[in-house]
């Protein structure tokens, strides 16, 4: 068995990162679609498309999982808005 080189280790790490990025992109596409459906449902029901309290709740949930992640939550929420 041969020892891996730094370049091989870096290539392995990059492949893993690329896999995560691919998964995130797919999940974000699904989230955007579901968010647009929820917004359309709320508008049909006569409610505002955006719910500030819900957005704060989502940001808080992200922050609980990873300190600093509320900035990611804000970016995701902005991506999912139809306005």
mmCIF file of the N, C-alpha and C atoms, coordinates in Angstrom:
data_MODEL
# 
_entry.id   MODEL 
# 
loop_
_atom_site.group_PDB 
_atom_site.id 
_atom_site.type_symbol 
_atom_site.label_atom_id 
_atom_site.label_alt_id 
_atom_site.label_comp_id 
_atom_site.label_asym_id 
_atom_site.label_entity_id 
_atom_site.label_seq_id 
_atom_site.pdbx_PDB_ins_code 
_atom_site.Cartn_x 
_atom_site.Cartn_y 
_atom_site.Cartn_z 
_atom_site.occupancy 
_atom_site.B_iso_or_equiv 
_atom_site.pdbx_formal_charge 
_atom_site.auth_seq_id 
_atom_site.auth_comp_id 
_atom_site.auth_asym_id 
_atom_site.auth_atom_id 
_atom_site.pdbx_PDB_model_num 
ATOM 1   N N  . UNK A 1 1  ? 0.846   -1.168 0.000  1.00 0.00 ? 1  UNK A N  1 
ATOM 2   C CA . UNK A 1 1  ? 0.000   0.000  0.000  1.00 0.00 ? 1  UNK A CA 1 
ATOM 3   C C  . UNK A 1 1  ? 0.892   1.231  0.000  1.00 0.00 ? 1  UNK A C  1 
ATOM 4   N N  . UNK A 1 2  ? 0.634   2.172  -0.870 1.00 0.00 ? 2  UNK A N  1 
ATOM 5   C CA . UNK A 1 2  ? 1.478   3.359  -0.931 1.00 0.00 ? 2  UNK A CA 1 
ATOM 6   C C  . UNK A 1 2  ? 0.831   4.507  -0.168 1.00 0.00 ? 2  UNK A C  1 
ATOM 7   N N  . UNK A 1 3  ? 1.695   5.358  0.364  1.00 0.00 ? 3  UNK A N  1 
ATOM 8   C CA . UNK A 1 3  ? 1.198   6.533  1.080  1.00 0.00 ? 3  UNK A CA 1 
ATOM 9   C C  . UNK A 1 3  ? 0.664   7.531  0.060  1.00 0.00 ? 3  UNK A C  1 
ATOM 10  N N  . UNK A 1 4  ? -0.400  8.216  0.407  1.00 0.00 ? 4  UNK A N  1 
ATOM 11  C CA . UNK A 1 4  ? -0.952  9.189  -0.525 1.00 0.00 ? 4  UNK A CA 1 
ATOM 12  C C  . UNK A 1 4  ? -0.108  10.463 -0.508 1.00 0.00 ? 4  UNK A C  1 
ATOM 13  N N  . UNK A 1 5  ? -0.083  11.114 -1.638 1.00 0.00 ? 5  UNK A N  1 
ATOM 14  C CA . UNK A 1 5  ? 0.663   12.359 -1.754 1.00 0.00 ? 5  UNK A CA 1 
ATOM 15  C C  . UNK A 1 5  ? -0.243  13.508 -1.352 1.00 0.00 ? 5  UNK A C  1 
ATOM 16  N N  . UNK A 1 6  ? 0.355   14.659 -1.020 1.00 0.00 ? 6  UNK A N  1 
ATOM 17  C CA . UNK A 1 6  ? -0.490  15.821 -0.693 1.00 0.00 ? 6  UNK A CA 1 
ATOM 18  C C  . UNK A 1 6  ? -1.443  16.174 -1.830 1.00 0.00 ? 6  UNK A C  1 
ATOM 19  N N  . UNK A 1 7  ? -1.004  16.067 -3.079 1.00 0.00 ? 7  UNK A N  1 
ATOM 20  C CA . UNK A 1 7  ? -1.881  16.378 -4.213 1.00 0.00 ? 7  UNK A CA 1 
ATOM 21  C C  . UNK A 1 7  ? -3.048  15.399 -4.301 1.00 0.00 ? 7  UNK A C  1 
ATOM 22  N N  . UNK A 1 8  ? -2.781  14.128 -4.022 1.00 0.00 ? 8  UNK A N  1 
ATOM 23  C CA . UNK A 1 8  ? -3.855  13.129 -4.052 1.00 0.00 ? 8  UNK A CA 1 
ATOM 24  C C  . UNK A 1 8  ? -4.847  13.381 -2.927 1.00 0.00 ? 8  UNK A C  1 
ATOM 25  N N  . UNK A 1 9  ? -4.338  13.730 -1.763 1.00 0.00 ? 9  UNK A N  1 
ATOM 26  C CA . UNK A 1 9  ? -5.228  14.043 -0.637 1.00 0.00 ? 9  UNK A CA 1 
ATOM 27  C C  . UNK A 1 9  ? -6.085  15.254 -0.947 1.00 0.00 ? 9  UNK A C  1 
ATOM 28  N N  . UNK A 1 10 ? -5.471  16.275 -1.537 1.00 0.00 ? 10 UNK A N  1 
ATOM 29  C CA . UNK A 1 10 ? -6.224  17.473 -1.900 1.00 0.00 ? 10 UNK A CA 1 
ATOM 30  C C  . UNK A 1 10 ? -7.292  17.140 -2.943 1.00 0.00 ? 10 UNK A C  1 
ATOM 31  N N  . UNK A 1 11 ? -6.948  16.325 -3.919 1.00 0.00 ? 11 UNK A N  1 
ATOM 32  C CA . UNK A 1 11 ? -7.919  15.933 -4.945 1.00 0.00 ? 11 UNK A CA 1 
ATOM 33  C C  . UNK A 1 11 ? -9.090  15.182 -4.313 1.00 0.00 ? 11 UNK A C  1 
ATOM 34  N N  . UNK A 1 12 ? -8.810  14.322 -3.343 1.00 0.00 ? 12 UNK A N  1 
ATOM 35  C CA . UNK A 1 12 ? -9.864  13.585 -2.645 1.00 0.00 ? 12 UNK A CA 1 
ATOM 36  C C  . UNK A 1 12 ? -10.771 14.544 -1.882 1.00 0.00 ? 12 UNK A C  1 
ATOM 37  N N  . UNK A 1 13 ? -10.166 15.489 -1.180 1.00 0.00 ? 13 UNK A N  1 
ATOM 38  C CA . UNK A 1 13 ? -10.953 16.475 -0.441 1.00 0.00 ? 13 UNK A CA 1 
ATOM 39  C C  . UNK A 1 13 ? -11.817 17.303 -1.397 1.00 0.00 ? 13 UNK A C  1 
ATOM 40  N N  . UNK A 1 14 ? -11.250 17.712 -2.498 1.00 0.00 ? 14 UNK A N  1 
ATOM 41  C CA . UNK A 1 14 ? -12.001 18.517 -3.469 1.00 0.00 ? 14 UNK A CA 1 
ATOM 42  C C  . UNK A 1 14 ? -13.162 17.731 -4.069 1.00 0.00 ? 14 UNK A C  1 
ATOM 43  N N  . UNK A 1 15 ? -12.960 16.443 -4.338 1.00 0.00 ? 15 UNK A N  1 
ATOM 44  C CA . UNK A 1 15 ? -14.067 15.620 -4.852 1.00 0.00 ? 15 UNK A CA 1 
ATOM 45  C C  . UNK A 1 15 ? -15.193 15.543 -3.817 1.00 0.00 ? 15 UNK A C  1 
ATOM 46  N N  . UNK A 1 16 ? -14.823 15.404 -2.558 1.00 0.00 ? 16 UNK A N  1 
ATOM 47  C CA . UNK A 1 16 ? -15.837 15.364 -1.495 1.00 0.00 ? 16 UNK A CA 1 
ATOM 48  C C  . UNK A 1 16 ? -16.584 16.696 -1.414 1.00 0.00 ? 16 UNK A C  1 
ATOM 49  N N  . UNK A 1 17 ? -15.855 17.789 -1.507 1.00 0.00 ? 17 UNK A N  1 
ATOM 50  C CA . UNK A 1 17 ? -16.482 19.123 -1.483 1.00 0.00 ? 17 UNK A CA 1 
ATOM 51  C C  . UNK A 1 17 ? -17.409 19.280 -2.681 1.00 0.00 ? 17 UNK A C  1 
ATOM 52  N N  . UNK A 1 18 ? -16.950 18.849 -3.856 1.00 0.00 ? 18 UNK A N  1 
ATOM 53  C CA . UNK A 1 18 ? -17.793 18.941 -5.054 1.00 0.00 ? 18 UNK A CA 1 
ATOM 54  C C  . UNK A 1 18 ? -19.080 18.134 -4.893 1.00 0.00 ? 18 UNK A C  1 
ATOM 55  N N  . UNK A 1 19 ? -18.982 16.977 -4.259 1.00 0.00 ? 19 UNK A N  1 
ATOM 56  C CA . UNK A 1 19 ? -20.172 16.167 -4.016 1.00 0.00 ? 19 UNK A CA 1 
ATOM 57  C C  . UNK A 1 19 ? -21.156 16.876 -3.104 1.00 0.00 ? 19 UNK A C  1 
ATOM 58  N N  . UNK A 1 20 ? -20.633 17.515 -2.081 1.00 0.00 ? 20 UNK A N  1 
ATOM 59  C CA . UNK A 1 20 ? -21.496 18.272 -1.163 1.00 0.00 ? 20 UNK A CA 1 
ATOM 60  C C  . UNK A 1 20 ? -22.124 19.448 -1.902 1.00 0.00 ? 20 UNK A C  1 
ATOM 61  N N  . UNK A 1 21 ? -21.326 20.169 -2.706 1.00 0.00 ? 21 UNK A N  1 
ATOM 62  C CA . UNK A 1 21 ? -21.870 21.290 -3.483 1.00 0.00 ? 21 UNK A CA 1 
ATOM 63  C C  . UNK A 1 21 ? -22.975 20.833 -4.421 1.00 0.00 ? 21 UNK A C  1 
ATOM 64  N N  . UNK A 1 22 ? -22.776 19.691 -5.068 1.00 0.00 ? 22 UNK A N  1 
ATOM 65  C CA . UNK A 1 22 ? -23.814 19.157 -5.959 1.00 0.00 ? 22 UNK A CA 1 
ATOM 66  C C  . UNK A 1 22 ? -25.092 18.850 -5.177 1.00 0.00 ? 22 UNK A C  1 
ATOM 67  N N  . UNK A 1 23 ? -24.940 18.238 -4.007 1.00 0.00 ? 23 UNK A N  1 
ATOM 68  C CA . UNK A 1 23 ? -26.104 17.918 -3.176 1.00 0.00 ? 23 UNK A CA 1 
ATOM 69  C C  . UNK A 1 23 ? -26.796 19.194 -2.707 1.00 0.00 ? 23 UNK A C  1 
ATOM 70  N N  . UNK A 1 24 ? -26.019 20.181 -2.278 1.00 0.00 ? 24 UNK A N  1 
ATOM 71  C CA . UNK A 1 24 ? -26.601 21.449 -1.836 1.00 0.00 ? 24 UNK A CA 1 
ATOM 72  C C  . UNK A 1 24 ? -27.373 22.125 -2.966 1.00 0.00 ? 24 UNK A C  1 
ATOM 73  N N  . UNK A 1 25 ? -26.810 22.127 -4.159 1.00 0.00 ? 25 UNK A N  1 
ATOM 74  C CA . UNK A 1 25 ? -27.490 22.755 -5.296 1.00 0.00 ? 25 UNK A CA 1 
ATOM 75  C C  . UNK A 1 25 ? -28.836 22.075 -5.563 1.00 0.00 ? 25 UNK A C  1 
ATOM 76  N N  . UNK A 1 26 ? -28.851 20.765 -5.498 1.00 0.00 ? 26 UNK A N  1 
ATOM 77  C CA . UNK A 1 26 ? -30.112 20.035 -5.693 1.00 0.00 ? 26 UNK A CA 1 
ATOM 78  C C  . UNK A 1 26 ? -31.121 20.337 -4.599 1.00 0.00 ? 26 UNK A C  1 
ATOM 79  N N  . UNK A 1 27 ? -30.651 20.368 -3.356 1.00 0.00 ? 27 UNK A N  1 
ATOM 80  C CA . UNK A 1 27 ? -31.547 20.670 -2.239 1.00 0.00 ? 27 UNK A CA 1 
ATOM 81  C C  . UNK A 1 27 ? -32.069 22.106 -2.327 1.00 0.00 ? 27 UNK A C  1 
ATOM 82  N N  . UNK A 1 28 ? -31.213 23.036 -2.714 1.00 0.00 ? 28 UNK A N  1 
ATOM 83  C CA . UNK A 1 28 ? -31.654 24.426 -2.849 1.00 0.00 ? 28 UNK A CA 1 
ATOM 84  C C  . UNK A 1 28 ? -32.689 24.571 -3.957 1.00 0.00 ? 28 UNK A C  1 
ATOM 85  N N  . UNK A 1 29 ? -32.503 23.868 -5.051 1.00 0.00 ? 29 UNK A N  1 
ATOM 86  C CA . UNK A 1 29 ? -33.484 23.920 -6.132 1.00 0.00 ? 29 UNK A CA 1 
ATOM 87  C C  . UNK A 1 29 ? -34.838 23.408 -5.640 1.00 0.00 ? 29 UNK A C  1 
ATOM 88  N N  . UNK A 1 30 ? -34.839 22.334 -4.869 1.00 0.00 ? 30 UNK A N  1 
ATOM 89  C CA . UNK A 1 30 ? -36.085 21.805 -4.293 1.00 0.00 ? 30 UNK A CA 1 
ATOM 90  C C  . UNK A 1 30 ? -36.700 22.800 -3.324 1.00 0.00 ? 30 UNK A C  1 
ATOM 91  N N  . UNK A 1 31 ? -35.858 23.440 -2.503 1.00 0.00 ? 31 UNK A N  1 
ATOM 92  C CA . UNK A 1 31 ? -36.367 24.396 -1.527 1.00 0.00 ? 31 UNK A CA 1 
ATOM 93  C C  . UNK A 1 31 ? -36.993 25.602 -2.219 1.00 0.00 ? 31 UNK A C  1 
ATOM 94  N N  . UNK A 1 32 ? -36.353 26.099 -3.279 1.00 0.00 ? 32 UNK A N  1 
ATOM 95  C CA . UNK A 1 32 ? -36.903 27.223 -4.032 1.00 0.00 ? 32 UNK A CA 1 
ATOM 96  C C  . UNK A 1 32 ? -38.283 26.853 -4.578 1.00 0.00 ? 32 UNK A C  1 
ATOM 97  N N  . UNK A 1 33 ? -38.394 25.694 -5.160 1.00 0.00 ? 33 UNK A N  1 
ATOM 98  C CA . UNK A 1 33 ? -39.669 25.245 -5.724 1.00 0.00 ? 33 UNK A CA 1 
ATOM 99  C C  . UNK A 1 33 ? -40.754 25.163 -4.648 1.00 0.00 ? 33 UNK A C  1 
ATOM 100 N N  . UNK A 1 34 ? -40.437 24.537 -3.521 1.00 0.00 ? 34 UNK A N  1 
ATOM 101 C CA . UNK A 1 34 ? -41.411 24.426 -2.434 1.00 0.00 ? 34 UNK A CA 1 
ATOM 102 C C  . UNK A 1 34 ? -41.779 25.788 -1.865 1.00 0.00 ? 34 UNK A C  1 
ATOM 103 N N  . UNK A 1 35 ? -40.800 26.663 -1.737 1.00 0.00 ? 35 UNK A N  1 
ATOM 104 C CA . UNK A 1 35 ? -41.073 28.013 -1.218 1.00 0.00 ? 35 UNK A CA 1 
ATOM 105 C C  . UNK A 1 35 ? -42.001 28.773 -2.146 1.00 0.00 ? 35 UNK A C  1 
ATOM 106 N N  . UNK A 1 36 ? -41.771 28.665 -3.445 1.00 0.00 ? 36 UNK A N  1 
ATOM 107 C CA . UNK A 1 36 ? -42.647 29.340 -4.398 1.00 0.00 ? 36 UNK A CA 1 
ATOM 108 C C  . UNK A 1 36 ? -44.065 28.784 -4.326 1.00 0.00 ? 36 UNK A C  1 
ATOM 109 N N  . UNK A 1 37 ? -44.191 27.482 -4.143 1.00 0.00 ? 37 UNK A N  1 
ATOM 110 C CA . UNK A 1 37 ? -45.520 26.879 -3.992 1.00 0.00 ? 37 UNK A CA 1 
ATOM 111 C C  . UNK A 1 37 ? -46.197 27.388 -2.720 1.00 0.00 ? 37 UNK A C  1 
ATOM 112 N N  . UNK A 1 38 ? -45.453 27.479 -1.629 1.00 0.00 ? 38 UNK A N  1 
ATOM 113 C CA . UNK A 1 38 ? -46.017 27.969 -0.364 1.00 0.00 ? 38 UNK A CA 1 
ATOM 114 C C  . UNK A 1 38 ? -46.442 29.425 -0.498 1.00 0.00 ? 38 UNK A C  1 
ATOM 115 N N  . UNK A 1 39 ? -45.614 30.238 -1.166 1.00 0.00 ? 39 UNK A N  1 
ATOM 116 C CA . UNK A 1 39 ? -45.965 31.645 -1.355 1.00 0.00 ? 39 UNK A CA 1 
ATOM 117 C C  . UNK A 1 39 ? -47.236 31.777 -2.185 1.00 0.00 ? 39 UNK A C  1 
ATOM 118 N N  . UNK A 1 40 ? -47.345 31.000 -3.246 1.00 0.00 ? 40 UNK A N  1 
ATOM 119 C CA . UNK A 1 40 ? -48.543 31.043 -4.092 1.00 0.00 ? 40 UNK A CA 1 
ATOM 120 C C  . UNK A 1 40 ? -49.773 30.608 -3.303 1.00 0.00 ? 40 UNK A C  1 
ATOM 121 N N  . UNK A 1 41 ? -49.627 29.584 -2.466 1.00 0.00 ? 41 UNK A N  1 
ATOM 122 C CA . UNK A 1 41 ? -50.729 29.112 -1.635 1.00 0.00 ? 41 UNK A CA 1 
ATOM 123 C C  . UNK A 1 41 ? -51.188 30.224 -0.688 1.00 0.00 ? 41 UNK A C  1 
ATOM 124 N N  . UNK A 1 42 ? -50.233 30.890 -0.047 1.00 0.00 ? 42 UNK A N  1 
ATOM 125 C CA . UNK A 1 42 ? -50.588 31.957 0.898  1.00 0.00 ? 42 UNK A CA 1 
ATOM 126 C C  . UNK A 1 42 ? -51.300 33.100 0.193  1.00 0.00 ? 42 UNK A C  1 
ATOM 127 N N  . UNK A 1 43 ? -50.816 33.476 -0.988 1.00 0.00 ? 43 UNK A N  1 
ATOM 128 C CA . UNK A 1 43 ? -51.457 34.564 -1.730 1.00 0.00 ? 43 UNK A CA 1 
ATOM 129 C C  . UNK A 1 43 ? -52.887 34.182 -2.111 1.00 0.00 ? 43 UNK A C  1 
ATOM 130 N N  . UNK A 1 44 ? -53.070 32.936 -2.581 1.00 0.00 ? 44 UNK A N  1 
ATOM 131 C CA . UNK A 1 44 ? -54.432 32.477 -2.920 1.00 0.00 ? 44 UNK A CA 1 
ATOM 132 C C  . UNK A 1 44 ? -55.336 32.503 -1.700 1.00 0.00 ? 44 UNK A C  1 
ATOM 133 N N  . UNK A 1 45 ? -54.777 32.268 -0.530 1.00 0.00 ? 45 UNK A N  1 
ATOM 134 C CA . UNK A 1 45 ? -55.553 32.249 0.712  1.00 0.00 ? 45 UNK A CA 1 
ATOM 135 C C  . UNK A 1 45 ? -55.735 33.653 1.282  1.00 0.00 ? 45 UNK A C  1 
ATOM 136 N N  . UNK A 1 46 ? -55.164 34.657 0.606  1.00 0.00 ? 46 UNK A N  1 
ATOM 137 C CA . UNK A 1 46 ? -55.321 36.030 1.060  1.00 0.00 ? 46 UNK A CA 1 
ATOM 138 C C  . UNK A 1 46 ? -54.302 36.457 2.109  1.00 0.00 ? 46 UNK A C  1 
ATOM 139 N N  . UNK A 1 47 ? -53.276 35.676 2.297  1.00 0.00 ? 47 UNK A N  1 
ATOM 140 C CA . UNK A 1 47 ? -52.233 36.012 3.270  1.00 0.00 ? 47 UNK A CA 1 
ATOM 141 C C  . UNK A 1 47 ? -51.034 36.617 2.543  1.00 0.00 ? 47 UNK A C  1 
ATOM 142 N N  . UNK A 1 48 ? -50.228 37.382 3.269  1.00 0.00 ? 48 UNK A N  1 
ATOM 143 C CA . UNK A 1 48 ? -49.011 37.914 2.646  1.00 0.00 ? 48 UNK A CA 1 
ATOM 144 C C  . UNK A 1 48 ? -48.070 36.771 2.254  1.00 0.00 ? 48 UNK A C  1 
ATOM 145 N N  . UNK A 1 49 ? -47.348 36.962 1.152  1.00 0.00 ? 49 UNK A N  1 
ATOM 146 C CA . UNK A 1 49 ? -46.427 35.928 0.682  1.00 0.00 ? 49 UNK A CA 1 
ATOM 147 C C  . UNK A 1 49 ? -45.277 35.713 1.669  1.00 0.00 ? 49 UNK A C  1 
ATOM 148 N N  . UNK A 1 50 ? -44.851 36.780 2.335  1.00 0.00 ? 50 UNK A N  1 
ATOM 149 C CA . UNK A 1 50 ? -43.746 36.678 3.287  1.00 0.00 ? 50 UNK A CA 1 
ATOM 150 C C  . UNK A 1 50 ? -44.275 36.675 4.707  1.00 0.00 ? 50 UNK A C  1 
ATOM 151 N N  . UNK A 1 51 ? -43.595 35.904 5.560  1.00 0.00 ? 51 UNK A N  1 
ATOM 152 C CA . UNK A 1 51 ? -43.948 35.795 6.974  1.00 0.00 ? 51 UNK A CA 1 
ATOM 153 C C  . UNK A 1 51 ? -42.675 36.060 7.776  1.00 0.00 ? 51 UNK A C  1 
ATOM 154 N N  . UNK A 1 52 ? -42.565 37.279 8.286  1.00 0.00 ? 52 UNK A N  1 
ATOM 155 C CA . UNK A 1 52 ? -41.348 37.691 9.000  1.00 0.00 ? 52 UNK A CA 1 
ATOM 156 C C  . UNK A 1 52 ? -41.038 36.763 10.169 1.00 0.00 ? 52 UNK A C  1 
ATOM 157 N N  . UNK A 1 53 ? -42.046 36.412 10.955 1.00 0.00 ? 53 UNK A N  1 
ATOM 158 C CA . UNK A 1 53 ? -41.809 35.531 12.108 1.00 0.00 ? 53 UNK A CA 1 
ATOM 159 C C  . UNK A 1 53 ? -41.254 34.181 11.671 1.00 0.00 ? 53 UNK A C  1 
ATOM 160 N N  . UNK A 1 54 ? -41.774 33.648 10.585 1.00 0.00 ? 54 UNK A N  1 
ATOM 161 C CA . UNK A 1 54 ? -41.281 32.364 10.061 1.00 0.00 ? 54 UNK A CA 1 
ATOM 162 C C  . UNK A 1 54 ? -39.829 32.495 9.604  1.00 0.00 ? 54 UNK A C  1 
ATOM 163 N N  . UNK A 1 55 ? -39.497 33.608 8.952  1.00 0.00 ? 55 UNK A N  1 
ATOM 164 C CA . UNK A 1 55 ? -38.122 33.814 8.502  1.00 0.00 ? 55 UNK A CA 1 
ATOM 165 C C  . UNK A 1 55 ? -37.160 33.910 9.684  1.00 0.00 ? 55 UNK A C  1 
ATOM 166 N N  . UNK A 1 56 ? -37.583 34.584 10.743 1.00 0.00 ? 56 UNK A N  1 
ATOM 167 C CA . UNK A 1 56 ? -36.747 34.663 11.951 1.00 0.00 ? 56 UNK A CA 1 
ATOM 168 C C  . UNK A 1 56 ? -36.568 33.278 12.558 1.00 0.00 ? 56 UNK A C  1 
ATOM 169 N N  . UNK A 1 57 ? -37.635 32.492 12.573 1.00 0.00 ? 57 UNK A N  1 
ATOM 170 C CA . UNK A 1 57 ? -37.573 31.119 13.096 1.00 0.00 ? 57 UNK A CA 1 
ATOM 171 C C  . UNK A 1 57 ? -36.572 30.276 12.298 1.00 0.00 ? 57 UNK A C  1 
ATOM 172 N N  . UNK A 1 58 ? -36.592 30.412 10.986 1.00 0.00 ? 58 UNK A N  1 
ATOM 173 C CA . UNK A 1 58 ? -35.667 29.659 10.132 1.00 0.00 ? 58 UNK A CA 1 
ATOM 174 C C  . UNK A 1 58 ? -34.232 30.082 10.409 1.00 0.00 ? 58 UNK A C  1 
ATOM 175 N N  . UNK A 1 59 ? -34.011 31.378 10.506 1.00 0.00 ? 59 UNK A N  1 
ATOM 176 C CA . UNK A 1 59 ? -32.661 31.877 10.802 1.00 0.00 ? 59 UNK A CA 1 
ATOM 177 C C  . UNK A 1 59 ? -32.168 31.358 12.150 1.00 0.00 ? 59 UNK A C  1 
ATOM 178 N N  . UNK A 1 60 ? -33.057 31.335 13.118 1.00 0.00 ? 60 UNK A N  1 
ATOM 179 C CA . UNK A 1 60 ? -32.699 30.834 14.451 1.00 0.00 ? 60 UNK A CA 1 
ATOM 180 C C  . UNK A 1 60 ? -32.340 29.352 14.394 1.00 0.00 ? 60 UNK A C  1 
ATOM 181 N N  . UNK A 1 61 ? -33.115 28.577 13.634 1.00 0.00 ? 61 UNK A N  1 
ATOM 182 C CA . UNK A 1 61 ? -32.826 27.148 13.495 1.00 0.00 ? 61 UNK A CA 1 
ATOM 183 C C  . UNK A 1 61 ? -31.455 26.917 12.873 1.00 0.00 ? 61 UNK A C  1 
ATOM 184 N N  . UNK A 1 62 ? -31.134 27.678 11.840 1.00 0.00 ? 62 UNK A N  1 
ATOM 185 C CA . UNK A 1 62 ? -29.804 27.572 11.231 1.00 0.00 ? 62 UNK A CA 1 
ATOM 186 C C  . UNK A 1 62 ? -28.729 27.903 12.263 1.00 0.00 ? 62 UNK A C  1 
ATOM 187 N N  . UNK A 1 63 ? -28.944 28.972 12.994 1.00 0.00 ? 63 UNK A N  1 
ATOM 188 C CA . UNK A 1 63 ? -27.951 29.432 13.980 1.00 0.00 ? 63 UNK A CA 1 
ATOM 189 C C  . UNK A 1 63 ? -27.736 28.396 15.074 1.00 0.00 ? 63 UNK A C  1 
ATOM 190 N N  . UNK A 1 64 ? -28.787 27.685 15.458 1.00 0.00 ? 64 UNK A N  1 
ATOM 191 C CA . UNK A 1 64 ? -28.652 26.634 16.471 1.00 0.00 ? 64 UNK A CA 1 
ATOM 192 C C  . UNK A 1 64 ? -27.780 25.491 15.971 1.00 0.00 ? 64 UNK A C  1 
ATOM 193 N N  . UNK A 1 65 ? -27.831 25.210 14.691 1.00 0.00 ? 65 UNK A N  1 
ATOM 194 C CA . UNK A 1 65 ? -27.042 24.106 14.122 1.00 0.00 ? 65 UNK A CA 1 
ATOM 195 C C  . UNK A 1 65 ? -25.581 24.472 13.962 1.00 0.00 ? 65 UNK A C  1 
ATOM 196 N N  . UNK A 1 66 ? -25.327 25.764 13.665 1.00 0.00 ? 66 UNK A N  1 
ATOM 197 C CA . UNK A 1 66 ? -23.961 26.183 13.373 1.00 0.00 ? 66 UNK A CA 1 
ATOM 198 C C  . UNK A 1 66 ? -23.872 27.682 13.607 1.00 0.00 ? 66 UNK A C  1 
ATOM 199 N N  . UNK A 1 67 ? -23.044 28.076 14.547 1.00 0.00 ? 67 UNK A N  1 
ATOM 200 C CA . UNK A 1 67 ? -22.874 29.491 14.889 1.00 0.00 ? 67 UNK A CA 1 
ATOM 201 C C  . UNK A 1 67 ? -22.433 30.271 13.648 1.00 0.00 ? 67 UNK A C  1 
ATOM 202 N N  . UNK A 1 68 ? -23.182 31.277 13.314 1.00 0.00 ? 68 UNK A N  1 
ATOM 203 C CA . UNK A 1 68 ? -22.883 32.091 12.143 1.00 0.00 ? 68 UNK A CA 1 
ATOM 204 C C  . UNK A 1 68 ? -23.702 31.724 10.918 1.00 0.00 ? 68 UNK A C  1 
ATOM 205 N N  . UNK A 1 69 ? -24.471 30.653 11.005 1.00 0.00 ? 69 UNK A N  1 
ATOM 206 C CA . UNK A 1 69 ? -25.208 30.165 9.843  1.00 0.00 ? 69 UNK A CA 1 
ATOM 207 C C  . UNK A 1 69 ? -26.451 30.983 9.523  1.00 0.00 ? 69 UNK A C  1 
ATOM 208 N N  . UNK A 1 70 ? -26.822 31.907 10.403 1.00 0.00 ? 70 UNK A N  1 
ATOM 209 C CA . UNK A 1 70 ? -27.994 32.724 10.087 1.00 0.00 ? 70 UNK A CA 1 
ATOM 210 C C  . UNK A 1 70 ? -27.753 33.531 8.820  1.00 0.00 ? 70 UNK A C  1 
ATOM 211 N N  . UNK A 1 71 ? -26.508 33.858 8.525  1.00 0.00 ? 71 UNK A N  1 
ATOM 212 C CA . UNK A 1 71 ? -26.206 34.564 7.275  1.00 0.00 ? 71 UNK A CA 1 
ATOM 213 C C  . UNK A 1 71 ? -26.513 33.667 6.076  1.00 0.00 ? 71 UNK A C  1 
ATOM 214 N N  . UNK A 1 72 ? -26.295 32.378 6.211  1.00 0.00 ? 72 UNK A N  1 
ATOM 215 C CA . UNK A 1 72 ? -26.639 31.420 5.158  1.00 0.00 ? 72 UNK A CA 1 
ATOM 216 C C  . UNK A 1 72 ? -28.161 31.352 5.027  1.00 0.00 ? 72 UNK A C  1 
ATOM 217 N N  . UNK A 1 73 ? -28.847 31.323 6.162  1.00 0.00 ? 73 UNK A N  1 
ATOM 218 C CA . UNK A 1 73 ? -30.313 31.281 6.140  1.00 0.00 ? 73 UNK A CA 1 
ATOM 219 C C  . UNK A 1 73 ? -30.866 32.504 5.412  1.00 0.00 ? 73 UNK A C  1 
ATOM 220 N N  . UNK A 1 74 ? -30.313 33.679 5.695  1.00 0.00 ? 74 UNK A N  1 
ATOM 221 C CA . UNK A 1 74 ? -30.798 34.895 5.023  1.00 0.00 ? 74 UNK A CA 1 
ATOM 222 C C  . UNK A 1 74 ? -30.585 34.803 3.513  1.00 0.00 ? 74 UNK A C  1 
ATOM 223 N N  . UNK A 1 75 ? -29.451 34.252 3.096  1.00 0.00 ? 75 UNK A N  1 
ATOM 224 C CA . UNK A 1 75 ? -29.187 34.094 1.659  1.00 0.00 ? 75 UNK A CA 1 
ATOM 225 C C  . UNK A 1 75 ? -30.169 33.096 1.035  1.00 0.00 ? 75 UNK A C  1 
ATOM 226 N N  . UNK A 1 76 ? -30.433 32.006 1.723  1.00 0.00 ? 76 UNK A N  1 
ATOM 227 C CA . UNK A 1 76 ? -31.384 31.000 1.224  1.00 0.00 ? 76 UNK A CA 1 
ATOM 228 C C  . UNK A 1 76 ? -32.775 31.613 1.115  1.00 0.00 ? 76 UNK A C  1 
ATOM 229 N N  . UNK A 1 77 ? -33.187 32.339 2.142  1.00 0.00 ? 77 UNK A N  1 
ATOM 230 C CA . UNK A 1 77 ? -34.517 32.958 2.110  1.00 0.00 ? 77 UNK A CA 1 
ATOM 231 C C  . UNK A 1 77 ? -34.626 33.960 0.980  1.00 0.00 ? 77 UNK A C  1 
ATOM 232 N N  . UNK A 1 78 ? -33.581 34.754 0.751  1.00 0.00 ? 78 UNK A N  1 
ATOM 233 C CA . UNK A 1 78 ? -33.605 35.722 -0.344 1.00 0.00 ? 78 UNK A CA 1 
ATOM 234 C C  . UNK A 1 78 ? -33.694 34.995 -1.685 1.00 0.00 ? 78 UNK A C  1 
ATOM 235 N N  . UNK A 1 79 ? -32.982 33.909 -1.835 1.00 0.00 ? 79 UNK A N  1 
ATOM 236 C CA . UNK A 1 79 ? -33.011 33.115 -3.056 1.00 0.00 ? 79 UNK A CA 1 
ATOM 237 C C  . UNK A 1 79 ? -34.412 32.566 -3.320 1.00 0.00 ? 79 UNK A C  1 
ATOM 238 N N  . UNK A 1 80 ? -35.136 32.246 -2.276 1.00 0.00 ? 80 UNK A N  1 
ATOM 239 C CA . UNK A 1 80 ? -36.441 31.595 -2.410 1.00 0.00 ? 80 UNK A CA 1 
ATOM 240 C C  . UNK A 1 80 ? -37.600 32.565 -2.593 1.00 0.00 ? 80 UNK A C  1 
ATOM 241 N N  . UNK A 1 81 ? -37.351 33.848 -2.455 1.00 0.00 ? 81 UNK A N  1 
ATOM 242 C CA . UNK A 1 81 ? -38.453 34.820 -2.595 1.00 0.00 ? 81 UNK A CA 1 
ATOM 243 C C  . UNK A 1 81 ? -38.789 35.040 -4.053 1.00 0.00 ? 81 UNK A C  1 
ATOM 244 N N  . UNK A 1 82 ? -40.083 35.219 -4.299 1.00 0.00 ? 82 UNK A N  1 
ATOM 245 C CA . UNK A 1 82 ? -40.540 35.494 -5.653 1.00 0.00 ? 82 UNK A CA 1 
ATOM 246 C C  . UNK A 1 82 ? -40.686 36.994 -5.902 1.00 0.00 ? 82 UNK A C  1 
ATOM 247 N N  . UNK A 1 83 ? -40.524 37.804 -4.878 1.00 0.00 ? 83 UNK A N  1 
ATOM 248 C CA . UNK A 1 83 ? -40.732 39.252 -5.068 1.00 0.00 ? 83 UNK A CA 1 
ATOM 249 C C  . UNK A 1 83 ? -39.609 39.939 -5.766 1.00 0.00 ? 83 UNK A C  1 
# 
